[in-house]
Amino acid sequence: MIELKHLFKSYKVGNAWNRVLNDISATFPTGVSVGILGLNGAGKSTLLRLIGGSEPPDKGSVRKDIRVSWPIGFSGGVHPTLTGRESARFVARIYGEAPHKVERFAEDFTELGPYFDMQTKTYSSGMKARLNFALSMACSFDCYLVDEATAAGDRRFTLRYKEAFRERLKSAYVLMVSHSPGTIRDFCTQGAVLHRGKLEMYDTVQEAMIAYSHYADYGQP
């Protein structure tokens, strides 16, 4: 279970503060794949980072009693001075996985060739997305946090990652953020909408899509 209690998050923009998340409380039950819809700038990726623990809330708490991945698609977790191989070993040690297993899987799956032994600061955004996704697939998690940015890459790689991801979901589930209803429909059974700092939970993806379409018509996050 993932439980959010009174989450607040703001960022300074110029001389003012922009509150992205405003007193969010919600429970994501174990075993249920939930898709969170929201317009660009609504705070979807911010919410995912808070759940994954890569960024703290200003106030409130996130409680997890399951093993949760870092946000797939979030390249900030890859240190620019580490090579792809070193990144694989580093992640393996953090999550208690066999380093050689993670390293071998990541090298084979990313197909980065000689770039796998180069510093990730030399990678393109698509190459970083490949590495990030491969490292997450090499580790076992109960819940995968997925940002829509995982679609980065050519068509062949996109098909490969979708196939690998569906295989993982046979024994795990997903918490996904996107502004694409189609992506949510493909992977999730329940939905939510993030709008103006508030998170609204729905029993079905269809209900969430109906609510989201109303906000999308006005184009305001």
PyMOL commands that place a pseudoatom at each C-alpha (Angstrom):
pseudoatom trace, name=CA, resn=MET, resi=1, chain=A, elem=C, hetatm=0, pos=[0.000, 0.000, 0.000]
pseudoatom trace, name=CA, resn=ILE, resi=2, chain=A, elem=C, hetatm=0, pos=[1.090, 3.565, -0.716]
pseudoatom trace, name=CA, resn=GLU, resi=3, chain=A, elem=C, hetatm=0, pos=[-0.498, 6.187, 1.504]
pseudoatom trace, name=CA, resn=LEU, resi=4, chain=A, elem=C, hetatm=0, pos=[-0.232, 9.952, 0.995]
pseudoatom trace, name=CA, resn=LYS, resi=5, chain=A, elem=C, hetatm=0, pos=[-1.081, 12.208, 3.912]
pseudoatom trace, name=CA, resn=HIS, resi=6, chain=A, elem=C, hetatm=0, pos=[-1.547, 15.959, 3.492]
pseudoatom trace, name=CA, resn=LEU, resi=7, chain=A, elem=C, hetatm=0, pos=[1.169, 16.469, 0.880]
pseudoatom trace, name=CA, resn=PHE, resi=8, chain=A, elem=C, hetatm=0, pos=[2.204, 20.004, -0.019]
pseudoatom trace, name=CA, resn=LYS, resi=9, chain=A, elem=C, hetatm=0, pos=[4.837, 20.981, -2.580]
pseudoatom trace, name=CA, resn=SER, resi=10, chain=A, elem=C, hetatm=0, pos=[5.761, 24.410, -3.942]
pseudoatom trace, name=CA, resn=TYR, resi=11, chain=A, elem=C, hetatm=0, pos=[8.492, 25.769, -6.195]
pseudoatom trace, name=CA, resn=LYS, resi=12, chain=A, elem=C, hetatm=0, pos=[9.835, 29.298, -6.417]
pseudoatom trace, name=CA, resn=VAL, resi=13, chain=A, elem=C, hetatm=0, pos=[9.167, 30.934, -9.773]
pseudoatom trace, name=CA, resn=GLY, resi=14, chain=A, elem=C, hetatm=0, pos=[10.826, 34.336, -9.949]
pseudoatom trace, name=CA, resn=ASN, resi=15, chain=A, elem=C, hetatm=0, pos=[9.827, 36.180, -6.805]
pseudoatom trace, name=CA, resn=ALA, resi=16, chain=A, elem=C, hetatm=0, pos=[6.698, 34.115, -6.219]
pseudoatom trace, name=CA, resn=TRP, resi=17, chain=A, elem=C, hetatm=0, pos=[5.921, 30.587, -5.051]
pseudoatom trace, name=CA, resn=ASN, resi=18, chain=A, elem=C, hetatm=0, pos=[3.898, 28.209, -7.189]
pseudoatom trace, name=CA, resn=ARG, resi=19, chain=A, elem=C, hetatm=0, pos=[2.067, 25.576, -5.133]
pseudoatom trace, name=CA, resn=VAL, resi=20, chain=A, elem=C, hetatm=0, pos=[1.992, 22.441, -7.292]
pseudoatom trace, name=CA, resn=LEU, resi=21, chain=A, elem=C, hetatm=0, pos=[0.488, 20.007, -4.767]
pseudoatom trace, name=CA, resn=ASN, resi=22, chain=A, elem=C, hetatm=0, pos=[-2.023, 21.325, -2.253]
pseudoatom trace, name=CA, resn=ASP, resi=23, chain=A, elem=C, hetatm=0, pos=[-2.935, 19.094, 0.707]
pseudoatom trace, name=CA, resn=ILE, resi=24, chain=A, elem=C, hetatm=0, pos=[-3.130, 15.768, -1.143]
pseudoatom trace, name=CA, resn=SER, resi=25, chain=A, elem=C, hetatm=0, pos=[-4.254, 12.685, 0.771]
pseudoatom trace, name=CA, resn=ALA, resi=26, chain=A, elem=C, hetatm=0, pos=[-4.862, 9.371, -0.997]
pseudoatom trace, name=CA, resn=THR, resi=27, chain=A, elem=C, hetatm=0, pos=[-4.357, 5.629, -0.673]
pseudoatom trace, name=CA, resn=PHE, resi=28, chain=A, elem=C, hetatm=0, pos=[-3.178, 3.410, -3.523]
pseudoatom trace, name=CA, resn=PRO, resi=29, chain=A, elem=C, hetatm=0, pos=[-4.039, -0.196, -2.600]
pseudoatom trace, name=CA, resn=THR, resi=30, chain=A, elem=C, hetatm=0, pos=[-1.568, -3.012, -3.171]
pseudoatom trace, name=CA, resn=GLY, resi=31, chain=A, elem=C, hetatm=0, pos=[-2.083, -4.894, -6.412]
pseudoatom trace, name=CA, resn=VAL, resi=32, chain=A, elem=C, hetatm=0, pos=[-4.138, -2.216, -8.171]
pseudoatom trace, name=CA, resn=SER, resi=33, chain=A, elem=C, hetatm=0, pos=[-2.646, -0.392, -11.164]
pseudoatom trace, name=CA, resn=VAL, resi=34, chain=A, elem=C, hetatm=0, pos=[-3.643, 3.271, -11.073]
pseudoatom trace, name=CA, resn=GLY, resi=35, chain=A, elem=C, hetatm=0, pos=[-3.209, 5.849, -13.810]
pseudoatom trace, name=CA, resn=ILE, resi=36, chain=A, elem=C, hetatm=0, pos=[-3.012, 9.532, -12.901]
pseudoatom trace, name=CA, resn=LEU, resi=37, chain=A, elem=C, hetatm=0, pos=[-4.088, 11.924, -15.640]
pseudoatom trace, name=CA, resn=GLY, resi=38, chain=A, elem=C, hetatm=0, pos=[-3.238, 15.605, -15.691]
pseudoatom trace, name=CA, resn=LEU, resi=39, chain=A, elem=C, hetatm=0, pos=[-2.450, 18.422, -18.077]
pseudoatom trace, name=CA, resn=ASN, resi=40, chain=A, elem=C, hetatm=0, pos=[1.109, 19.565, -18.696]
pseudoatom trace, name=CA, resn=GLY, resi=41, chain=A, elem=C, hetatm=0, pos=[2.301, 21.445, -15.625]
pseudoatom trace, name=CA, resn=ALA, resi=42, chain=A, elem=C, hetatm=0, pos=[-0.268, 19.890, -13.299]
pseudoatom trace, name=CA, resn=GLY, resi=43, chain=A, elem=C, hetatm=0, pos=[2.443, 18.346, -11.096]
pseudoatom trace, name=CA, resn=LYS, resi=44, chain=A, elem=C, hetatm=0, pos=[2.254, 14.696, -12.182]
pseudoatom trace, name=CA, resn=SER, resi=45, chain=A, elem=C, hetatm=0, pos=[6.008, 14.111, -12.288]
pseudoatom trace, name=CA, resn=THR, resi=46, chain=A, elem=C, hetatm=0, pos=[6.418, 16.001, -9.010]
pseudoatom trace, name=CA, resn=LEU, resi=47, chain=A, elem=C, hetatm=0, pos=[3.917, 13.689, -7.335]
pseudoatom trace, name=CA, resn=LEU, resi=48, chain=A, elem=C, hetatm=0, pos=[5.744, 10.639, -8.674]
pseudoatom trace, name=CA, resn=ARG, resi=49, chain=A, elem=C, hetatm=0, pos=[9.091, 11.920, -7.385]
pseudoatom trace, name=CA, resn=LEU, resi=50, chain=A, elem=C, hetatm=0, pos=[7.631, 12.419, -3.920]
pseudoatom trace, name=CA, resn=ILE, resi=51, chain=A, elem=C, hetatm=0, pos=[6.181, 8.895, -3.903]
pseudoatom trace, name=CA, resn=GLY, resi=52, chain=A, elem=C, hetatm=0, pos=[9.485, 7.454, -5.119]
pseudoatom trace, name=CA, resn=GLY, resi=53, chain=A, elem=C, hetatm=0, pos=[11.435, 9.361, -2.487]
pseudoatom trace, name=CA, resn=SER, resi=54, chain=A, elem=C, hetatm=0, pos=[13.707, 11.218, -4.888]
pseudoatom trace, name=CA, resn=GLU, resi=55, chain=A, elem=C, hetatm=0, pos=[12.312, 14.536, -3.629]
pseudoatom trace, name=CA, resn=PRO, resi=56, chain=A, elem=C, hetatm=0, pos=[10.792, 15.466, -0.240]
pseudoatom trace, name=CA, resn=PRO, resi=57, chain=A, elem=C, hetatm=0, pos=[7.421, 17.187, 0.257]
pseudoatom trace, name=CA, resn=ASP, resi=58, chain=A, elem=C, hetatm=0, pos=[7.276, 20.604, 1.914]
pseudoatom trace, name=CA, resn=LYS, resi=59, chain=A, elem=C, hetatm=0, pos=[4.763, 19.145, 4.363]
pseudoatom trace, name=CA, resn=GLY, resi=60, chain=A, elem=C, hetatm=0, pos=[3.002, 15.818, 4.759]
pseudoatom trace, name=CA, resn=SER, resi=61, chain=A, elem=C, hetatm=0, pos=[4.178, 12.237, 4.456]
pseudoatom trace, name=CA, resn=VAL, resi=62, chain=A, elem=C, hetatm=0, pos=[4.357, 9.247, 2.110]
pseudoatom trace, name=CA, resn=ARG, resi=63, chain=A, elem=C, hetatm=0, pos=[4.036, 5.804, 3.715]
pseudoatom trace, name=CA, resn=LYS, resi=64, chain=A, elem=C, hetatm=0, pos=[4.905, 2.624, 1.790]
pseudoatom trace, name=CA, resn=ASP, resi=65, chain=A, elem=C, hetatm=0, pos=[4.865, -0.979, 2.985]
pseudoatom trace, name=CA, resn=ILE, resi=66, chain=A, elem=C, hetatm=0, pos=[5.927, -2.368, -0.407]
pseudoatom trace, name=CA, resn=ARG, resi=67, chain=A, elem=C, hetatm=0, pos=[9.042, -2.225, -2.590]
pseudoatom trace, name=CA, resn=VAL, resi=68, chain=A, elem=C, hetatm=0, pos=[8.612, 0.701, -4.998]
pseudoatom trace, name=CA, resn=SER, resi=69, chain=A, elem=C, hetatm=0, pos=[10.784, 1.601, -7.981]
pseudoatom trace, name=CA, resn=TRP, resi=70, chain=A, elem=C, hetatm=0, pos=[12.200, 5.021, -8.682]
pseudoatom trace, name=CA, resn=PRO, resi=71, chain=A, elem=C, hetatm=0, pos=[10.199, 6.954, -11.319]
pseudoatom trace, name=CA, resn=ILE, resi=72, chain=A, elem=C, hetatm=0, pos=[10.934, 5.312, -14.658]
pseudoatom trace, name=CA, resn=GLY, resi=73, chain=A, elem=C, hetatm=0, pos=[11.599, 8.083, -17.130]
pseudoatom trace, name=CA, resn=PHE, resi=74, chain=A, elem=C, hetatm=0, pos=[13.223, 10.288, -14.480]
pseudoatom trace, name=CA, resn=SER, resi=75, chain=A, elem=C, hetatm=0, pos=[16.846, 10.635, -15.632]
pseudoatom trace, name=CA, resn=GLY, resi=76, chain=A, elem=C, hetatm=0, pos=[17.937, 12.568, -12.544]
pseudoatom trace, name=CA, resn=GLY, resi=77, chain=A, elem=C, hetatm=0, pos=[18.767, 9.308, -10.761]
pseudoatom trace, name=CA, resn=VAL, resi=78, chain=A, elem=C, hetatm=0, pos=[21.657, 8.570, -13.139]
pseudoatom trace, name=CA, resn=HIS, resi=79, chain=A, elem=C, hetatm=0, pos=[24.836, 10.362, -12.075]
pseudoatom trace, name=CA, resn=PRO, resi=80, chain=A, elem=C, hetatm=0, pos=[26.449, 12.095, -15.079]
pseudoatom trace, name=CA, resn=THR, resi=81, chain=A, elem=C, hetatm=0, pos=[30.013, 11.008, -14.205]
pseudoatom trace, name=CA, resn=LEU, resi=82, chain=A, elem=C, hetatm=0, pos=[29.147, 7.310, -13.930]
pseudoatom trace, name=CA, resn=THR, resi=83, chain=A, elem=C, hetatm=0, pos=[29.197, 5.033, -16.946]
pseudoatom trace, name=CA, resn=GLY, resi=84, chain=A, elem=C, hetatm=0, pos=[26.212, 2.874, -17.810]
pseudoatom trace, name=CA, resn=ARG, resi=85, chain=A, elem=C, hetatm=0, pos=[28.026, -0.141, -16.359]
pseudoatom trace, name=CA, resn=GLU, resi=86, chain=A, elem=C, hetatm=0, pos=[28.907, 1.692, -13.139]
pseudoatom trace, name=CA, resn=SER, resi=87, chain=A, elem=C, hetatm=0, pos=[25.307, 2.911, -12.865]
pseudoatom trace, name=CA, resn=ALA, resi=88, chain=A, elem=C, hetatm=0, pos=[24.089, -0.689, -13.110]
pseudoatom trace, name=CA, resn=ARG, resi=89, chain=A, elem=C, hetatm=0, pos=[26.409, -1.813, -10.316]
pseudoatom trace, name=CA, resn=PHE, resi=90, chain=A, elem=C, hetatm=0, pos=[25.456, 1.160, -8.161]
pseudoatom trace, name=CA, resn=VAL, resi=91, chain=A, elem=C, hetatm=0, pos=[21.720, 0.519, -8.514]
pseudoatom trace, name=CA, resn=ALA, resi=92, chain=A, elem=C, hetatm=0, pos=[22.201, -3.195, -7.834]
pseudoatom trace, name=CA, resn=ARG, resi=93, chain=A, elem=C, hetatm=0, pos=[23.954, -2.508, -4.530]
pseudoatom trace, name=CA, resn=ILE, resi=94, chain=A, elem=C, hetatm=0, pos=[21.322, 0.020, -3.408]
pseudoatom trace, name=CA, resn=TYR, resi=95, chain=A, elem=C, hetatm=0, pos=[18.441, -2.387, -4.054]
pseudoatom trace, name=CA, resn=GLY, resi=96, chain=A, elem=C, hetatm=0, pos=[20.180, -5.569, -2.917]
pseudoatom trace, name=CA, resn=GLU, resi=97, chain=A, elem=C, hetatm=0, pos=[20.344, -7.164, -6.363]
pseudoatom trace, name=CA, resn=ALA, resi=98, chain=A, elem=C, hetatm=0, pos=[23.220, -9.202, -7.824]
pseudoatom trace, name=CA, resn=PRO, resi=99, chain=A, elem=C, hetatm=0, pos=[25.473, -6.628, -9.576]
pseudoatom trace, name=CA, resn=HIS, resi=100, chain=A, elem=C, hetatm=0, pos=[26.458, -8.971, -12.417]
pseudoatom trace, name=CA, resn=LYS, resi=101, chain=A, elem=C, hetatm=0, pos=[22.772, -9.764, -13.129]
pseudoatom trace, name=CA, resn=VAL, resi=102, chain=A, elem=C, hetatm=0, pos=[21.725, -6.111, -13.326]
pseudoatom trace, name=CA, resn=GLU, resi=103, chain=A, elem=C, hetatm=0, pos=[24.807, -5.195, -15.342]
pseudoatom trace, name=CA, resn=ARG, resi=104, chain=A, elem=C, hetatm=0, pos=[24.282, -7.978, -17.880]
pseudoatom trace, name=CA, resn=PHE, resi=105, chain=A, elem=C, hetatm=0, pos=[20.560, -7.260, -18.282]
pseudoatom trace, name=CA, resn=ALA, resi=106, chain=A, elem=C, hetatm=0, pos=[21.118, -3.513, -18.729]
pseudoatom trace, name=CA, resn=GLU, resi=107, chain=A, elem=C, hetatm=0, pos=[23.919, -3.972, -21.246]
pseudoatom trace, name=CA, resn=ASP, resi=108, chain=A, elem=C, hetatm=0, pos=[21.888, -6.403, -23.347]
pseudoatom trace, name=CA, resn=PHE, resi=109, chain=A, elem=C, hetatm=0, pos=[18.595, -4.530, -23.145]
pseudoatom trace, name=CA, resn=THR, resi=110, chain=A, elem=C, hetatm=0, pos=[19.849, -1.000, -23.840]
pseudoatom trace, name=CA, resn=GLU, resi=111, chain=A, elem=C, hetatm=0, pos=[21.983, -2.019, -26.839]
pseudoatom trace, name=CA, resn=LEU, resi=112, chain=A, elem=C, hetatm=0, pos=[24.182, 0.985, -26.124]
pseudoatom trace, name=CA, resn=GLY, resi=113, chain=A, elem=C, hetatm=0, pos=[27.313, -0.770, -27.386]
pseudoatom trace, name=CA, resn=PRO, resi=114, chain=A, elem=C, hetatm=0, pos=[30.502, 1.111, -26.451]
pseudoatom trace, name=CA, resn=TYR, resi=115, chain=A, elem=C, hetatm=0, pos=[28.429, 3.889, -24.844]
pseudoatom trace, name=CA, resn=PHE, resi=116, chain=A, elem=C, hetatm=0, pos=[27.639, 1.506, -21.968]
pseudoatom trace, name=CA, resn=ASP, resi=117, chain=A, elem=C, hetatm=0, pos=[31.219, 2.130, -20.755]
pseudoatom trace, name=CA, resn=MET, resi=118, chain=A, elem=C, hetatm=0, pos=[31.040, 5.887, -21.268]
pseudoatom trace, name=CA, resn=GLN, resi=119, chain=A, elem=C, hetatm=0, pos=[29.867, 8.494, -18.776]
pseudoatom trace, name=CA, resn=THR, resi=120, chain=A, elem=C, hetatm=0, pos=[26.132, 9.085, -18.958]
pseudoatom trace, name=CA, resn=LYS, resi=121, chain=A, elem=C, hetatm=0, pos=[26.689, 12.829, -19.437]
pseudoatom trace, name=CA, resn=THR, resi=122, chain=A, elem=C, hetatm=0, pos=[27.620, 11.897, -23.014]
pseudoatom trace, name=CA, resn=TYR, resi=123, chain=A, elem=C, hetatm=0, pos=[24.228, 10.212, -23.553]
pseudoatom trace, name=CA, resn=SER, resi=124, chain=A, elem=C, hetatm=0, pos=[21.308, 11.653, -25.450]
pseudoatom trace, name=CA, resn=SER, resi=125, chain=A, elem=C, hetatm=0, pos=[17.967, 11.906, -23.639]
pseudoatom trace, name=CA, resn=GLY, resi=126, chain=A, elem=C, hetatm=0, pos=[16.798, 8.760, -25.436]
pseudoatom trace, name=CA, resn=MET, resi=127, chain=A, elem=C, hetatm=0, pos=[19.890, 6.820, -24.321]
pseudoatom trace, name=CA, resn=LYS, resi=128, chain=A, elem=C, hetatm=0, pos=[19.367, 7.917, -20.726]
pseudoatom trace, name=CA, resn=ALA, resi=129, chain=A, elem=C, hetatm=0, pos=[15.743, 6.797, -20.912]
pseudoatom trace, name=CA, resn=ARG, resi=130, chain=A, elem=C, hetatm=0, pos=[16.873, 3.393, -22.190]
pseudoatom trace, name=CA, resn=LEU, resi=131, chain=A, elem=C, hetatm=0, pos=[19.344, 2.977, -19.337]
pseudoatom trace, name=CA, resn=ASN, resi=132, chain=A, elem=C, hetatm=0, pos=[16.845, 4.157, -16.735]
pseudoatom trace, name=CA, resn=PHE, resi=133, chain=A, elem=C, hetatm=0, pos=[14.208, 1.742, -17.974]
pseudoatom trace, name=CA, resn=ALA, resi=134, chain=A, elem=C, hetatm=0, pos=[16.621, -1.202, -18.267]
pseudoatom trace, name=CA, resn=LEU, resi=135, chain=A, elem=C, hetatm=0, pos=[17.902, -0.704, -14.713]
pseudoatom trace, name=CA, resn=SER, resi=136, chain=A, elem=C, hetatm=0, pos=[14.370, -0.649, -13.335]
pseudoatom trace, name=CA, resn=MET, resi=137, chain=A, elem=C, hetatm=0, pos=[13.442, -3.805, -15.253]
pseudoatom trace, name=CA, resn=ALA, resi=138, chain=A, elem=C, hetatm=0, pos=[16.572, -5.546, -13.960]
pseudoatom trace, name=CA, resn=CYS, resi=139, chain=A, elem=C, hetatm=0, pos=[15.400, -5.090, -10.351]
pseudoatom trace, name=CA, resn=SER, resi=140, chain=A, elem=C, hetatm=0, pos=[12.347, -6.676, -8.754]
pseudoatom trace, name=CA, resn=PHE, resi=141, chain=A, elem=C, hetatm=0, pos=[9.705, -4.271, -7.410]
pseudoatom trace, name=CA, resn=ASP, resi=142, chain=A, elem=C, hetatm=0, pos=[6.165, -4.688, -6.132]
pseudoatom trace, name=CA, resn=CYS, resi=143, chain=A, elem=C, hetatm=0, pos=[5.098, -1.426, -7.758]
pseudoatom trace, name=CA, resn=TYR, resi=144, chain=A, elem=C, hetatm=0, pos=[6.616, 0.396, -10.710]
pseudoatom trace, name=CA, resn=LEU, resi=145, chain=A, elem=C, hetatm=0, pos=[6.345, 4.178, -10.844]
pseudoatom trace, name=CA, resn=VAL, resi=146, chain=A, elem=C, hetatm=0, pos=[6.092, 5.178, -14.488]
pseudoatom trace, name=CA, resn=ASP, resi=147, chain=A, elem=C, hetatm=0, pos=[6.355, 8.606, -16.075]
pseudoatom trace, name=CA, resn=GLU, resi=148, chain=A, elem=C, hetatm=0, pos=[5.097, 9.018, -19.634]
pseudoatom trace, name=CA, resn=ALA, resi=149, chain=A, elem=C, hetatm=0, pos=[8.662, 9.972, -20.605]
pseudoatom trace, name=CA, resn=THR, resi=150, chain=A, elem=C, hetatm=0, pos=[9.472, 6.250, -20.846]
pseudoatom trace, name=CA, resn=ALA, resi=151, chain=A, elem=C, hetatm=0, pos=[8.149, 6.371, -24.400]
pseudoatom trace, name=CA, resn=ALA, resi=152, chain=A, elem=C, hetatm=0, pos=[11.445, 7.971, -25.456]
pseudoatom trace, name=CA, resn=GLY, resi=153, chain=A, elem=C, hetatm=0, pos=[13.293, 5.998, -28.111]
pseudoatom trace, name=CA, resn=ASP, resi=154, chain=A, elem=C, hetatm=0, pos=[12.727, 4.520, -31.538]
pseudoatom trace, name=CA, resn=ARG, resi=155, chain=A, elem=C, hetatm=0, pos=[9.763, 2.353, -32.428]
pseudoatom trace, name=CA, resn=ARG, resi=156, chain=A, elem=C, hetatm=0, pos=[11.687, -0.909, -32.024]
pseudoatom trace, name=CA, resn=PHE, resi=157, chain=A, elem=C, hetatm=0, pos=[12.820, -0.054, -28.514]
pseudoatom trace, name=CA, resn=THR, resi=158, chain=A, elem=C, hetatm=0, pos=[9.341, 1.177, -27.580]
pseudoatom trace, name=CA, resn=LEU, resi=159, chain=A, elem=C, hetatm=0, pos=[7.913, -2.216, -28.554]
pseudoatom trace, name=CA, resn=ARG, resi=160, chain=A, elem=C, hetatm=0, pos=[10.626, -4.006, -26.563]
pseudoatom trace, name=CA, resn=TYR, resi=161, chain=A, elem=C, hetatm=0, pos=[10.082, -1.996, -23.398]
pseudoatom trace, name=CA, resn=LYS, resi=162, chain=A, elem=C, hetatm=0, pos=[6.307, -2.458, -23.593]
pseudoatom trace, name=CA, resn=GLU, resi=163, chain=A, elem=C, hetatm=0, pos=[6.763, -6.212, -23.924]
pseudoatom trace, name=CA, resn=ALA, resi=164, chain=A, elem=C, hetatm=0, pos=[9.205, -6.313, -20.979]
pseudoatom trace, name=CA, resn=PHE, resi=165, chain=A, elem=C, hetatm=0, pos=[6.948, -4.081, -18.916]
pseudoatom trace, name=CA, resn=ARG, resi=166, chain=A, elem=C, hetatm=0, pos=[3.880, -6.246, -19.506]
pseudoatom trace, name=CA, resn=GLU, resi=167, chain=A, elem=C, hetatm=0, pos=[5.897, -9.271, -18.420]
pseudoatom trace, name=CA, resn=ARG, resi=168, chain=A, elem=C, hetatm=0, pos=[6.827, -7.528, -15.151]
pseudoatom trace, name=CA, resn=LEU, resi=169, chain=A, elem=C, hetatm=0, pos=[3.190, -6.627, -14.512]
pseudoatom trace, name=CA, resn=LYS, resi=170, chain=A, elem=C, hetatm=0, pos=[2.310, -10.326, -14.295]
pseudoatom trace, name=CA, resn=SER, resi=171, chain=A, elem=C, hetatm=0, pos=[3.757, -10.233, -10.777]
pseudoatom trace, name=CA, resn=ALA, resi=172, chain=A, elem=C, hetatm=0, pos=[3.701, -6.503, -9.997]
pseudoatom trace, name=CA, resn=TYR, resi=173, chain=A, elem=C, hetatm=0, pos=[1.546, -3.441, -10.606]
pseudoatom trace, name=CA, resn=VAL, resi=174, chain=A, elem=C, hetatm=0, pos=[1.987, 0.131, -11.695]
pseudoatom trace, name=CA, resn=LEU, resi=175, chain=A, elem=C, hetatm=0, pos=[1.368, 3.715, -10.652]
pseudoatom trace, name=CA, resn=MET, resi=176, chain=A, elem=C, hetatm=0, pos=[1.540, 5.727, -13.868]
pseudoatom trace, name=CA, resn=VAL, resi=177, chain=A, elem=C, hetatm=0, pos=[1.279, 9.434, -14.649]
pseudoatom trace, name=CA, resn=SER, resi=178, chain=A, elem=C, hetatm=0, pos=[0.393, 10.711, -18.098]
pseudoatom trace, name=CA, resn=HIS, resi=179, chain=A, elem=C, hetatm=0, pos=[-1.651, 13.262, -20.031]
pseudoatom trace, name=CA, resn=SER, resi=180, chain=A, elem=C, hetatm=0, pos=[-2.509, 10.510, -22.535]
pseudoatom trace, name=CA, resn=PRO, resi=181, chain=A, elem=C, hetatm=0, pos=[-5.750, 8.603, -21.750]
pseudoatom trace, name=CA, resn=GLY, resi=182, chain=A, elem=C, hetatm=0, pos=[-4.706, 5.877, -24.189]
pseudoatom trace, name=CA, resn=THR, resi=183, chain=A, elem=C, hetatm=0, pos=[-1.529, 5.095, -22.259]
pseudoatom trace, name=CA, resn=ILE, resi=184, chain=A, elem=C, hetatm=0, pos=[-3.452, 4.926, -18.981]
pseudoatom trace, name=CA, resn=ARG, resi=185, chain=A, elem=C, hetatm=0, pos=[-6.081, 2.656, -20.528]
pseudoatom trace, name=CA, resn=ASP, resi=186, chain=A, elem=C, hetatm=0, pos=[-3.400, 0.226, -21.729]
pseudoatom trace, name=CA, resn=PHE, resi=187, chain=A, elem=C, hetatm=0, pos=[-1.880, -0.440, -18.318]
pseudoatom trace, name=CA, resn=CYS, resi=188, chain=A, elem=C, hetatm=0, pos=[-4.274, 0.616, -15.550]
pseudoatom trace, name=CA, resn=THR, resi=189, chain=A, elem=C, hetatm=0, pos=[-7.584, -0.518, -14.050]
pseudoatom trace, name=CA, resn=GLN, resi=190, chain=A, elem=C, hetatm=0, pos=[-8.276, 2.514, -11.841]
pseudoatom trace, name=CA, resn=GLY, resi=191, chain=A, elem=C, hetatm=0, pos=[-7.789, 6.202, -12.495]
pseudoatom trace, name=CA, resn=ALA, resi=192, chain=A, elem=C, hetatm=0, pos=[-7.144, 9.546, -10.860]
pseudoatom trace, name=CA, resn=VAL, resi=193, chain=A, elem=C, hetatm=0, pos=[-6.951, 13.155, -12.015]
pseudoatom trace, name=CA, resn=LEU, resi=194, chain=A, elem=C, hetatm=0, pos=[-4.480, 15.763, -10.765]
pseudoatom trace, name=CA, resn=HIS, resi=195, chain=A, elem=C, hetatm=0, pos=[-5.907, 19.245, -11.257]
pseudoatom trace, name=CA, resn=ARG, resi=196, chain=A, elem=C, hetatm=0, pos=[-4.964, 22.559, -9.636]
pseudoatom trace, name=CA, resn=GLY, resi=197, chain=A, elem=C, hetatm=0, pos=[-3.008, 20.854, -6.886]
pseudoatom trace, name=CA, resn=LYS, resi=198, chain=A, elem=C, hetatm=0, pos=[-5.740, 18.392, -5.930]
pseudoatom trace, name=CA, resn=LEU, resi=199, chain=A, elem=C, hetatm=0, pos=[-5.903, 14.653, -6.614]
pseudoatom trace, name=CA, resn=GLU, resi=200, chain=A, elem=C, hetatm=0, pos=[-9.294, 13.116, -7.371]
pseudoatom trace, name=CA, resn=MET, resi=201, chain=A, elem=C, hetatm=0, pos=[-9.507, 9.299, -7.199]
pseudoatom trace, name=CA, resn=TYR, resi=202, chain=A, elem=C, hetatm=0, pos=[-11.935, 7.255, -9.354]
pseudoatom trace, name=CA, resn=ASP, resi=203, chain=A, elem=C, hetatm=0, pos=[-12.982, 3.607, -9.302]
pseudoatom trace, name=CA, resn=THR, resi=204, chain=A, elem=C, hetatm=0, pos=[-12.377, 3.153, -13.032]
pseudoatom trace, name=CA, resn=VAL, resi=205, chain=A, elem=C, hetatm=0, pos=[-10.151, 4.570, -15.737]
pseudoatom trace, name=CA, resn=GLN, resi=206, chain=A, elem=C, hetatm=0, pos=[-13.248, 5.533, -17.721]
pseudoatom trace, name=CA, resn=GLU, resi=207, chain=A, elem=C, hetatm=0, pos=[-14.569, 7.748, -14.916]
pseudoatom trace, name=CA, resn=ALA, resi=208, chain=A, elem=C, hetatm=0, pos=[-11.183, 9.436, -14.611]
pseudoatom trace, name=CA, resn=MET, resi=209, chain=A, elem=C, hetatm=0, pos=[-11.048, 10.013, -18.355]
pseudoatom trace, name=CA, resn=ILE, resi=210, chain=A, elem=C, hetatm=0, pos=[-14.471, 11.689, -18.337]
pseudoatom trace, name=CA, resn=ALA, resi=211, chain=A, elem=C, hetatm=0, pos=[-13.395, 14.043, -15.546]
pseudoatom trace, name=CA, resn=TYR, resi=212, chain=A, elem=C, hetatm=0, pos=[-10.071, 14.727, -17.224]
pseudoatom trace, name=CA, resn=SER, resi=213, chain=A, elem=C, hetatm=0, pos=[-11.720, 15.552, -20.548]
pseudoatom trace, name=CA, resn=HIS, resi=214, chain=A, elem=C, hetatm=0, pos=[-13.641, 18.336, -18.804]
pseudoatom trace, name=CA, resn=TYR, resi=215, chain=A, elem=C, hetatm=0, pos=[-10.421, 19.927, -17.514]
pseudoatom trace, name=CA, resn=ALA, resi=216, chain=A, elem=C, hetatm=0, pos=[-8.629, 19.359, -20.833]
pseudoatom trace, name=CA, resn=ASP, resi=217, chain=A, elem=C, hetatm=0, pos=[-11.329, 21.319, -22.661]
pseudoatom trace, name=CA, resn=TYR, resi=218, chain=A, elem=C, hetatm=0, pos=[-10.307, 24.393, -20.691]
pseudoatom trace, name=CA, resn=GLY, resi=219, chain=A, elem=C, hetatm=0, pos=[-6.579, 23.672, -20.975]
pseudoatom trace, name=CA, resn=GLN, resi=220, chain=A, elem=C, hetatm=0, pos=[-5.730, 24.725, -17.422]
pseudoatom trace, name=CA, resn=PRO, resi=221, chain=A, elem=C, hetatm=0, pos=[-3.535, 22.514, -15.206]
for i in range(1, 221): cmd.bond("trace and resi %d" % i, "trace and resi %d" % (i + 1))
show_as sticks, trace
zoom trace
